[in-house]
Amino acid sequence: MAELDPRAEAIRYLSEDRWEAHRLLFRHRHPEESCAAHREIVRVIHSRQPRVNIEGFRGIGKSTFLEEGAVLRACFREFHNMVVVSASYMRAVDRLSAIKREFEINPFIGQEPLFGHLRGSVWQEGKIVLATEACIQAIGRGQSLAGLKHYDWRPDALLIDDLEDPEEVRTDPEREMTWKWVLETLLPSLADPATTWVRSLGTRRGVGSLPERLEKAGWPTVKYPIEFKDLETGKRTATWPGKFPLAKIDAMHEMYRGDEHTWAQEYLCQASSVSDRVFRREQFRYEPRVRTWEPVYCFIDPARTVGQKSASTGWAAWSWVNRRLVVWASDAPVLLPDEIVALVFDLNERFEPVWIEIEQDGLEQFLLQPIRQEQVRRGVAVPYRGRKAITATRGGGKLAFIRGLQPFFEAGEVVFAQPLPELENQFMSFPHGRIDAANALAYAPVTRPAAPIYNEFSVEHIVEDLAMMQGKPVFLAANATGSVTAAVLAQAFDGRLLILADWVMEGPPAECVEHIAEQAVLAGESARLEPGKPRSWEEMLKIAAPDRLVLRRRSPVWVVPPGHRERYTNVGLHQAVRAIPAESRSGGERVRGSLALRDFLTRRERGFPMVEISTEARWTLRALAGGYTRSLVHGRLQDEAEAGPYRVLIEGLESFIALVKAGVTEDKDEDDGQNWRVDERTGQRYVSAMPMRTQ
């Protein structure tokens, strides 16, 4: 058996294992440790597939491997006429120069007897002819292809490298022209357009770019982003950990904050068109302002993970002022569950919002019970509720949901009260990158109150530190359901209605009434004139003995809606009040009270608003500002107010005001001795013929 020629054996070995050929022959071009993606790129370059579209992040070395692939194919005599095409002739020449250099300086190619001396007679800037008579030539995009033949050989190998210059700003018509040139001029010039070896390298720079069109045309396409999610674990994984570990990727990504489009194109093999960039920087209007009476709404999009590496929690706080969306604050920090709970109470303290809404999935998973426990610990009631997450809509899911804000931005109806860099960056990078803060703000149109019941309420009704009127009766307008108990501390006299404080507590009356009563009594400390003992007229003429001014604790009178007197449907509110013990009265008809309250809000007495509400009555202020509203269901405005704590609170107040309208709020100490009673159905006052008794 004849002994194998070592040279032929080496060539056969390298031809069969192209990765080893790259690793051994071009070691000087790869100082860093290679990765699995490099092996795949080499396999794709040398595969038998005639056409392949290769996309990879900037820096992965795809052009380097393709240059080496061209040299190896020349060494193995796998073509006669190779054409290198780029965005311009000079860029194609640069690529050809890198190929020429290997024939000139690589000790394994051209100087050793492995492949023989390959440098031929033609060694020009844009064209070389090897000793094997194979030709490699360079052309630019749009260039005439006349004379592209080499001898009798039409191009039988095509290398397309970034046909769309990354430094160009190209329009859609220009991309269309490039595509037509490829289809109508470049590909038809090949020896066999169907079977010729073609490798295209490129980056998607906008919808309609060449790589996207090639993929849609059916070309096999491979993509190598800088990072990916592992199929088994789902964890972030660096494509080339030796050179671009995750820490370095994060540092690089940070430089693209606010320009996620570029990051996605250059490093994630994703593209977006101009039409996708629905938010523009000039749409961000900043008008510094201080919040006063505006009703605030907050939304939290909580992170779903619970470890130290939790995803970001997006939140936003805003108000609707006429037709304008005023954004007070927003952020997307990385928070653990206990920190999200703390955020809820921080937002409540900072903005006193009408509602703090939380994506319902996150609320049910790990926030509901901690928030309740924290309310008990702090003694603070927070107006929070869950809202079903917008995750799947006909328009394209969460991205389409966020895109719904675009008309408001375009119309100039979104105003930012302060710089919000995180939110702005997310909108400018949309639809790429993080969208947690943007998603939180996207709930603003959804949570916008459909029809506040009391549009007459305004900032003039709000009084800082409203003082109780001494010597006047005090009432607790209370209402309850089986799960919520609410009360308003109020005074009504001389054409004035003062709302001094309020309470909303989770729980049935039996658990909450006593606590409310204790707080109300403390708030109801009042000065009273205590007359001395009765004296005769003669004694009074001798010595002046004025009445004494004393402080005494004054228990408010409880007024509850008539429905709580129902035998079978009551929730125990009257019973809980009697157990304190305290006096309770039935209020008037809620509808009458609603009409009266609307009238009171529009009237002034002695130059002052008839209704004055203390800043301490936060639930009442929030209710009138937008919490007590009729909802919109399936496009129809509902007749009744939206269910919830605000409805419980205000319906109790309306029942009390019906009593005020009927004139049944005078002090018991000033009673004229008549056996006055109140009709529980109408709230009308009348003198009863029944024996005197208390309620």
C-alpha positions in Angstrom: 0.0 0.0 0.0 1.4 3.3 -1.1 2.3 5.7 1.7 0.0 8.8 1.8 1.5 12.2 0.9 1.7 14.2 4.1 0.9 17.4 2.3 -2.2 15.8 0.6 -3.2 14.3 4.0 -3.0 17.7 5.7 -5.0 19.4 2.9 -7.7 16.6 3.2 -7.8 17.0 7.0 -8.2 20.7 6.9 -10.8 20.5 4.1 -12.9 18.1 6.0 -12.6 20.0 9.3 -13.0 23.7 8.4 -13.1 24.8 12.1 -9.6 23.3 12.6 -8.5 25.0 9.4 -9.6 28.4 10.7 -8.1 27.7 14.2 -4.7 26.5 12.9 -4.1 28.6 9.8 -5.5 31.9 11.2 -4.4 31.7 14.9 -2.8 35.1 14.7 -6.2 36.7 13.9 -7.9 35.3 17.0 -6.1 36.3 20.2 -9.2 35.8 22.4 -10.8 32.5 23.3 -13.4 31.4 20.8 -17.0 30.5 21.6 -19.6 28.1 20.4 -21.1 30.8 18.1 -17.8 31.0 16.2 -18.0 27.3 15.4 -21.5 27.7 14.1 -20.5 30.7 11.9 -17.7 28.7 10.4 -20.0 25.8 9.8 -22.6 28.1 8.1 -20.0 29.7 5.9 -18.7 26.4 4.6 -22.0 24.6 4.4 -23.4 23.2 1.2 -26.4 25.6 1.4 -26.0 27.9 -1.6 -27.4 31.0 0.1 -27.2 32.0 3.7 -28.0 35.3 5.4 -25.7 35.8 8.5 -26.5 38.3 11.2 -24.3 38.9 14.3 -23.7 41.6 16.9 -21.0 44.1 16.2 -17.7 42.6 17.4 -18.5 38.9 17.1 -16.0 38.6 14.2 -18.4 37.5 11.4 -16.5 39.5 8.8 -13.2 38.1 10.0 -14.4 34.5 9.6 -15.9 35.3 6.2 -12.6 36.7 5.0 -10.8 33.6 6.2 -13.5 31.5 4.5 -12.8 33.2 1.2 -9.1 32.5 1.6 -9.7 28.8 2.4 -12.1 28.4 -0.5 -9.4 29.8 -2.8 -6.8 27.4 -1.3 -9.2 24.4 -1.8 -10.0 25.7 -5.3 -13.7 25.9 -4.8 -14.4 28.8 -7.1 -13.2 30.6 -10.2 -14.6 34.1 -9.9 -15.5 35.5 -6.5 -17.1 38.9 -6.1 -16.9 40.9 -2.9 -19.8 43.5 -2.6 -20.1 46.2 0.0 -21.9 49.5 0.5 -19.2 51.3 -1.5 -16.3 50.4 -3.7 -13.8 51.5 -1.1 -15.4 49.4 1.6 -15.3 46.4 -0.8 -11.6 47.2 -1.5 -10.9 47.2 2.3 -12.4 43.7 2.6 -10.4 42.5 -0.4 -7.2 44.0 1.1 -7.7 41.9 4.2 -8.0 38.8 2.0 -4.9 39.7 0.0 -2.9 40.2 3.2 -3.3 36.6 4.1 -1.9 35.5 0.8 1.0 37.8 1.4 2.0 37.2 5.0 0.4 34.1 6.3 3.2 31.5 6.6 0.8 28.6 6.0 -0.7 30.1 2.9 1.3 31.2 -0.1 4.8 30.7 1.4 4.8 27.1 2.5 4.4 24.1 0.2 1.1 23.2 1.8 -1.0 25.0 -0.9 1.9 26.2 -3.1 2.6 29.8 -4.1 -0.8 31.3 -4.8 0.0 34.9 -5.6 -0.8 35.4 -9.3 0.0 37.9 -12.0 -2.8 40.4 -11.2 -2.5 42.0 -7.8 -4.5 45.3 -8.0 -6.5 47.4 -5.6 -9.9 46.0 -6.6 -8.9 42.7 -8.3 -6.5 39.9 -7.7 -5.9 36.8 -9.8 -4.2 33.8 -8.0 -1.7 31.4 -9.5 -4.6 28.9 -9.8 -6.2 31.5 -12.1 -9.0 32.0 -9.6 -10.1 35.7 -9.4 -11.4 37.8 -6.4 -12.7 41.3 -7.3 -14.5 44.1 -5.4 -17.5 46.2 -6.4 -19.7 48.8 -4.6 -23.4 48.9 -4.2 -25.1 50.2 -7.3 -21.9 49.9 -9.4 -22.1 48.7 -13.0 -21.4 45.0 -13.4 -20.0 45.3 -16.9 -16.8 43.3 -17.2 -17.5 41.2 -14.2 -16.6 38.0 -16.0 -13.2 36.5 -15.5 -12.1 34.8 -18.7 -15.2 32.7 -19.4 -16.3 32.4 -15.8 -19.2 34.4 -14.6 -19.2 34.9 -10.8 -19.6 31.6 -9.0 -19.0 32.9 -5.5 -20.5 36.1 -3.9 -19.6 37.7 -0.6 -22.0 40.5 0.5 -20.7 42.5 3.4 -22.8 45.2 5.0 -24.4 46.4 1.8 -26.1 49.1 3.8 -23.5 51.3 5.4 -23.9 51.6 9.1 -23.0 55.3 8.9 -25.7 56.0 6.4 -29.1 57.4 7.2 -31.2 55.7 4.6 -34.9 56.2 3.8 -37.4 53.5 2.9 -37.2 54.4 -0.9 -33.4 54.1 -0.8 -33.7 50.7 0.8 -36.1 49.7 -1.8 -33.7 50.8 -4.5 -30.9 48.6 -2.9 -33.3 45.6 -2.9 -34.2 46.1 -6.5 -30.5 46.4 -7.5 -29.8 43.1 -5.7 -32.7 41.3 -7.4 -32.5 42.8 -10.8 -28.7 43.3 -11.3 -26.5 41.5 -8.8 -28.0 38.1 -8.5 -28.7 37.7 -12.2 -25.0 38.3 -12.9 -24.1 35.1 -11.2 -23.1 31.9 -13.1 -26.2 30.2 -11.6 -28.4 32.4 -9.5 -30.0 29.3 -7.9 -26.8 27.3 -6.9 -24.0 29.9 -6.6 -22.3 30.1 -3.2 -23.6 33.4 -1.6 -22.9 34.6 1.9 -24.5 37.8 3.1 -23.4 39.6 6.2 -25.5 42.5 7.5 -27.2 44.3 10.3 -30.9 45.1 10.4 -31.1 48.9 10.3 -34.7 49.6 10.1 -37.6 47.7 8.7 -37.0 47.0 5.0 -33.3 46.6 5.3 -31.5 44.0 3.2 -31.1 41.2 5.9 -34.9 41.4 6.7 -35.8 41.3 3.0 -33.5 38.3 2.4 -35.1 36.4 5.3 -38.6 37.2 4.1 -37.5 36.0 0.6 -36.8 32.6 2.0 -33.0 32.8 2.5 -31.8 30.6 5.4 -30.9 33.1 8.2 -28.8 32.7 11.3 -28.6 35.3 14.0 -26.1 35.8 16.8 -27.1 38.5 19.4 -24.7 39.5 22.1 -26.8 37.6 24.7 -29.6 35.1 24.7 -31.8 33.1 27.1 -30.6 29.6 27.8 -33.1 27.0 26.5 -32.9 24.9 29.6 -32.7 27.5 32.4 -34.1 30.6 30.8 -31.2 32.6 32.3 -29.3 35.4 30.4 -26.3 33.9 28.7 -23.5 35.7 27.0 -22.9 34.6 23.4 -19.1 35.2 23.7 -18.4 35.1 27.4 -14.6 35.2 26.9 -14.7 38.7 25.4 -18.2 40.0 26.3 -19.3 38.6 29.7 -22.7 39.7 31.1 -21.1 42.4 33.3 -19.4 44.0 30.2 -22.7 43.7 28.2 -24.5 45.6 31.0 -21.9 48.3 31.0 -22.1 48.6 27.2 -25.9 48.6 27.4 -25.9 51.5 29.9 -24.3 53.7 27.2 -27.4 53.3 25.1 -29.9 54.3 27.6 -32.5 56.3 25.8 -31.5 54.8 22.4 -32.5 51.2 22.7 -33.2 51.2 19.0 -29.5 51.4 18.2 -28.6 48.8 20.9 -31.2 46.4 19.5 -30.0 46.8 16.0 -26.2 46.6 16.6 -26.2 44.0 19.4 -29.5 42.1 19.5 -30.1 41.5 15.8 -33.4 43.3 16.0 -34.6 46.2 13.9 -37.3 48.9 14.2 -38.7 51.2 11.6 -39.3 54.9 12.0 -43.0 54.1 12.4 -42.2 51.9 15.4 -40.6 54.9 17.1 -43.9 56.3 18.1 -42.5 58.6 20.9 -40.2 61.4 19.9 -38.0 63.5 22.2 -39.6 66.8 21.2 -43.0 65.4 22.5 -41.7 65.5 26.1 -43.0 68.8 27.6 -41.7 69.8 31.0 -43.7 72.4 32.9 -42.5 72.6 36.6 -45.5 72.9 38.9 -46.5 72.1 42.5 -49.4 69.8 43.1 -52.2 71.3 45.1 -55.8 69.9 44.9 -55.3 67.8 41.7 -56.5 64.1 42.2 -53.6 61.8 41.8 -53.6 58.2 40.5 -50.7 55.8 40.9 -50.0 52.5 39.2 -47.4 49.9 40.1 -46.2 47.2 37.7 -44.4 44.9 40.3 -41.5 42.7 39.5 -42.5 39.1 39.3 -39.3 37.7 40.9 -38.5 37.6 44.6 -34.7 37.2 44.7 -31.9 39.7 45.0 -31.9 40.0 41.2 -35.5 41.0 40.9 -36.6 42.6 37.7 -37.5 46.3 37.8 -40.7 47.6 39.3 -42.2 50.3 37.2 -44.5 52.9 38.7 -46.0 56.3 37.8 -48.1 59.0 39.5 -50.3 61.3 37.4 -53.4 63.6 37.4 -55.9 64.4 34.8 -56.3 68.2 34.7 -59.0 69.0 32.2 -57.8 67.1 29.1 -54.1 67.1 30.1 -52.2 64.3 31.6 -49.9 65.7 34.2 -47.2 63.3 35.2 -45.8 64.0 38.7 -43.3 61.2 39.1 -42.2 57.8 37.8 -39.3 55.4 38.1 -38.4 51.8 37.5 -36.1 50.6 40.3 -35.1 47.1 41.2 -37.1 46.3 44.3 -37.6 43.3 46.5 -41.2 42.5 47.6 -40.9 44.2 51.0 -39.6 47.3 49.2 -42.6 47.2 46.9 -44.8 47.2 49.9 -42.9 50.2 51.3 -43.3 51.9 47.9 -47.1 51.6 48.2 -47.1 53.5 51.5 -44.5 56.0 50.3 -46.7 56.9 47.3 -49.8 57.2 49.6 -47.9 59.6 51.9 -46.4 61.7 49.1 -49.4 62.0 46.8 -52.5 61.1 48.8 -53.8 59.4 45.6 -57.3 58.5 44.8 -56.2 55.0 44.0 -52.9 53.1 44.0 -53.5 50.4 41.5 -51.3 47.3 41.2 -51.2 44.8 38.4 -53.5 42.2 39.8 -51.2 39.2 39.1 -48.5 40.7 41.2 -50.9 41.8 43.9 -52.3 38.3 44.4 -48.9 36.6 44.3 -47.1 38.3 47.2 -48.3 41.8 48.0 -51.9 41.6 49.2 -51.4 40.2 52.7 -48.2 42.2 53.4 -50.0 45.5 52.5 -52.9 44.6 54.8 -50.6 43.8 57.7 -48.6 47.0 57.2 -51.8 49.0 57.2 -52.6 47.5 60.7 -49.1 48.1 61.9 -49.0 51.7 60.7 -52.6 52.5 61.5 -53.0 53.9 57.9 -55.6 52.9 55.3 -54.3 52.9 51.8 -56.6 53.2 48.8 -55.2 50.4 46.8 -56.8 47.9 44.5 -55.7 45.3 41.9 -56.2 45.8 38.2 -56.1 43.0 35.6 -52.8 43.1 33.7 -53.0 44.2 30.1 -51.0 41.3 28.6 -52.9 40.2 25.5 -54.9 42.5 23.3 -55.9 42.2 19.6 -53.5 45.1 18.9 -50.4 43.3 19.9 -50.2 42.8 23.6 -48.4 45.1 26.1 -46.5 47.0 23.3 -49.7 47.9 21.6 -51.1 49.0 25.0 -48.2 51.4 25.6 -48.5 52.6 22.0 -51.9 53.8 22.9 -50.4 56.8 24.7 -49.0 58.1 21.4 -52.1 60.2 20.5 -51.8 62.0 23.8 -48.1 62.8 23.3 -48.7 63.9 19.7 -51.6 66.2 20.8 -49.3 67.8 23.4 -51.6 66.6 26.2 -48.9 65.0 28.3 -47.0 67.3 30.6 -44.2 66.4 33.0 -44.0 68.3 36.2 -40.3 67.5 36.6 -37.5 65.7 34.7 -38.1 62.0 34.6 -35.0 60.5 32.9 -35.9 56.8 33.4 -39.4 57.2 32.0 -38.2 59.3 29.1 -35.5 56.8 28.2 -38.0 54.0 28.2 -40.3 55.9 25.8 -37.4 56.9 23.6 -36.2 53.3 23.4 -39.7 51.8 22.9 -40.4 49.1 21.8 -37.0 47.8 22.8 -35.4 47.6 26.3 -37.3 47.9 29.5 -40.9 49.2 29.4 -41.9 48.8 33.1 -42.3 52.6 33.8 -43.9 53.2 30.4 -46.3 50.4 31.0 -47.3 51.9 34.4 -48.1 55.2 32.8 -50.0 53.5 30.0 -52.7 52.7 32.5 -53.5 56.5 32.9 -56.2 56.5 30.1 -57.7 53.2 31.5 -58.0 54.5 35.1 -59.3 58.0 34.1 -62.6 58.6 35.9 -65.4 58.3 33.4 -67.8 60.8 35.1 -67.1 62.2 38.6 -70.4 62.6 40.3 -69.6 66.0 41.9 -68.0 68.2 39.2 -68.9 71.2 41.4 -66.1 70.4 43.8 -63.0 72.7 43.4 -60.0 73.9 45.3 -62.0 76.6 47.1 -63.7 74.0 49.2 -60.4 72.8 50.7 -59.3 74.5 53.9 -55.9 74.0 55.5 -56.4 72.9 59.2 -60.1 73.6 59.3 -61.1 74.3 63.0 -64.1 72.9 64.6 -66.8 75.5 65.5 -67.0 75.5 69.3 -70.4 75.0 70.8 -72.0 73.5 67.7 -73.2 69.9 67.4 -70.8 67.3 65.9 -71.9 64.4 63.8 -70.4 61.2 62.5 -71.9 60.4 59.1 -71.2 56.7 59.0 -71.8 53.9 56.5 -70.6 50.3 56.2 -70.6 47.1 54.3 -69.6 43.7 55.5 -66.0 44.5 54.7 -65.6 48.3 54.9 -66.6 50.8 57.5 -66.4 54.5 56.9 -67.3 57.7 58.7 -67.1 61.5 58.3 -66.8 63.9 61.2 -69.0 66.9 60.3 -70.7 70.0 61.6 -73.8 71.7 60.0 -75.0 75.1 61.2 -75.9 78.5 59.9 -75.8 77.5 56.3 -72.3 76.0 56.6 -71.2 72.4 56.3 -67.8 71.6 57.8 -66.1 68.3 57.1 -63.4 67.9 59.7 -62.0 64.4 59.4 -62.8 61.0 58.1 -62.0 57.3 58.5 -62.1 54.3 56.1 -61.2 51.0 57.6 -61.2 47.4 56.3 -63.5 45.3 58.4 -67.1 45.0 59.6 -68.6 47.6 61.9 -68.2 45.5 65.0 -64.4 45.7 64.5 -64.1 49.3 63.4 -66.7 51.5 65.1 -65.1 51.6 68.5 -61.8 52.8 67.0 -63.5 55.4 64.9 -65.4 56.6 68.0 -62.3 57.0 70.0 -60.6 59.1 67.3 -63.7 61.2 66.7 -64.1 62.0 70.4 -60.5 63.3 70.5 -61.2 65.4 67.5 -64.5 66.6 69.1 -63.0 68.3 72.1 -65.0 71.5 72.4 -65.4 74.5 74.6 -68.9 75.0 76.2 -70.5 77.6 78.4 -71.7 75.9 81.6 -74.3 78.1 83.3 -74.3 78.5 87.1 -77.2 77.6 89.4 -80.5 79.3 88.9 -80.9 82.6 90.9 -83.7 85.0 91.5 -83.8 88.4 89.8 -82.9 90.3 92.9 -79.8 88.1 93.4 -78.7 88.6 89.9 -78.9 92.4 90.3 -76.6 92.3 93.3 -73.6 90.3 92.1 -72.7 89.5 88.5 -71.9 85.8 88.2 -71.1 85.0 84.6 -71.4 81.5 83.2 -68.2 79.5 83.3 -66.3 78.5 80.1 -65.2 75.0 80.4 -63.7 72.3 78.2 -65.6 69.1 78.0 -65.4 66.0 75.8 -68.3 66.0 73.4 -69.4 62.7 71.8 -70.5 63.0 68.2 -74.0 61.9 67.2 -73.8 59.0 64.7 -76.0 59.3 61.6 -76.3 56.3 59.4 -78.3 55.6 56.2 -81.8 54.3 56.8 -81.0 50.9 55.2 -79.1 49.9 58.3 -82.4 49.6 60.1 -83.5 46.8 57.9 -84.2 43.7 59.9 -82.5 41.1 57.6 -80.0 43.0 55.5 -78.2 45.2 58.1 -74.5 44.7 58.7 -74.6 45.6 62.4 -73.7 49.3 62.2 -76.4 50.5 64.6 -75.7 47.7 66.9 -72.0 48.5 67.0 -72.7 52.2 67.7 -75.1 51.3 70.6 -72.4 49.0 72.0 -69.9 51.9 72.5 -72.4 53.3 73.8 -73.3 56.3 71.7 -76.4 57.9 70.2 -77.3 57.0 66.6 -79.8 58.5 64.3 -81.1 57.4 60.9 -80.2 59.7 58.1 -82.3 60.8 55.2 -82.8 59.4 51.7 -79.4 59.3 49.9 -80.8 60.7 46.6 -82.1 63.8 48.5 -78.7 64.2 50.1 -76.9 63.9 46.8 -79.0 66.7 45.3 -78.5 68.8 48.4 -74.7 68.3 48.4 -74.5 69.3 44.7 -76.4 72.5 45.6 -74.3 73.2 48.6 -71.1 72.9 46.6 -72.3 75.7 44.3 -73.4 78.1 47.0 -71.6 80.6 49.2 -72.6 82.0 52.6 -71.2 85.3 53.7 -68.6 85.3 51.0 -67.4 81.8 51.9 -68.1 78.4 50.3 -71.0 76.7 52.0 -69.0 73.4 52.1 -65.5 73.5 53.7 -63.4 70.4 53.9 -60.3 70.1 56.0 -57.1 68.8 54.5 -57.3 66.1 57.2 -60.4 64.6 55.6 -58.3 63.0 52.9 -60.7 60.3 51.9 -63.5 62.8 51.3 -61.2 65.0 49.3 -60.1 62.1 47.1 -63.7 60.9 46.7 -65.0 64.3 45.6 -62.0 64.9 43.3 -62.5 61.7 41.4 -62.8 58.6 43.6 -66.6 58.8 43.8 -67.5 58.3 40.1 -69.7 56.5 37.7 -67.8 53.9 35.8 -67.8 53.2 32.1 -68.6 49.5 31.3 -68.6 48.3 27.7 -69.0 51.9 26.6 -72.0 52.6 28.7 -72.0 55.0 31.7 -73.4 53.3 34.7 -76.2 54.8 36.8 -74.7 54.0 40.1 -71.3 55.1 41.5 -68.4 52.7 41.2 -68.3 50.2 44.1 -65.6 50.6 46.7 -64.6 52.5 49.8 -65.4 55.9 48.3 -68.9 55.0 47.6 -69.4 53.7 51.1 -68.0 56.9 52.6 -69.9 59.4 50.4 -73.2 57.6 50.6 -73.0 57.9 54.4 -72.3 61.6 54.0 -75.2 62.1 51.5 -77.6 60.4 54.0 -76.4 62.9 56.7 -76.8 65.9 54.3 -80.4 64.8 53.6 -80.9 65.2 57.4 -79.2 68.6 57.3 -81.5 69.7 54.5 -84.5 68.6 56.6 -83.2 70.8 59.4 -82.7 68.0 62.0 -79.2 68.7 63.3 -79.7 71.0 66.2 -78.0 70.3 69.5 -79.9 68.0 71.9 -79.1 70.4 74.8 -81.0 73.1 73.0 -84.1 70.9 72.4 -87.4 72.5 73.1 -88.8 69.5 75.0 -90.8 68.2 72.1 -90.7 64.5 71.1 -89.0 65.0 67.8 -88.6 62.0 65.5 -87.2 61.6 61.9 -88.9 59.6 59.1 -86.3 57.0 58.2 -87.5 56.9 54.6 -87.6 60.6 53.8 -85.4 62.2 56.5 -88.3 64.6 57.4 -88.5 65.7 61.0 -91.8 65.4 62.9 -93.2 65.5 66.5 -94.1 62.0 67.7 -97.2 61.2 69.8 -95.4 58.2 71.2 -93.9 58.4 74.7 -90.4 59.9 74.9 -87.6 57.4 74.2 -84.1 57.3 72.8 -82.9 55.6 69.8 
